[in-house]
């Protein structure tokens, strides 16, 4: 005999009741689409490691975005993919006025009113050594010089028209430096700061590094991206970035770090929480569906639901084009 205090089925037996059991539902506005902008102006190059993703030249960008904007795309994150010839040890090309990112900001802001343009801020796509900051002679990170340069790049993206800047470099103190730079530039009222706070030294970035030609030429990023086993450093980074003025707190990667997303929601209950479903997660789901492990749409929607359940208000995902179709 089942006891009365064991009974749950009635609360969700009728399909009409099931949405009532859900705290938040996915909408098109939940998603931000990371896109790669190459400095080959007329190019539209498929990215082998990331099915259905492209390196997009500035002359192809408007045509690429038009159908997505019509389907409800309202936020993109830009990653520049410059030619190797412009790379140097200081990432000088990161904020070149004629570089892919600044040109893309200006085009998108002029052609798509209502599209939020976020810029990833990092040096790894622009440095000859492929690290995310300046290096000392012994190849350790020069944090102070790196923070100064990252803030400079972020402010220059903001001056070009970016609505949001998101430093993925993981240098200590870059949030405060960027926020101060935006304030000094008279932009702190309109340019938000999305903190890659709990960003882990993950195995899941490989396809991106192929797409952005941004792998480290030597060593790795484990001295500045967080150790995957550390919940404490994730919590401390979240609290630090809140203090330093972050407007949005991000956890990255996503699916392997749902506990950290939940921590973020509890530590920053009054901030929007973002998660970045990174290239390796995207490729994993894509290839599993192709191999017949599961139905792509069902699995992607379930992955997005898991991130929302963990506490996300915003999800960065390469599945954004499909989600804009599926959420019609
Ligand atoms: O999709 C992804 O894998 C994102 C990779 C991510 C972009 N913010 C970084 C990870 C890395 O290559 O270490 C790039 C670092 N600036």
Boltz pocket constraint, residues with backbone or C-beta under 6 A from the ligand:
constraints:
  - pocket:
      binder: B
      contacts: [[A, 120], [A, 121], [A, 122], [A, 123], [A, 124], [A, 132], [A, 168], [A, 169], [A, 204], [A, 205], [A, 206], [A, 207], [A, 208], [A, 209], [A, 214], [A, 221], [A, 277], [A, 278], [A, 279], [A, 280]]
      max_distance: 6.0
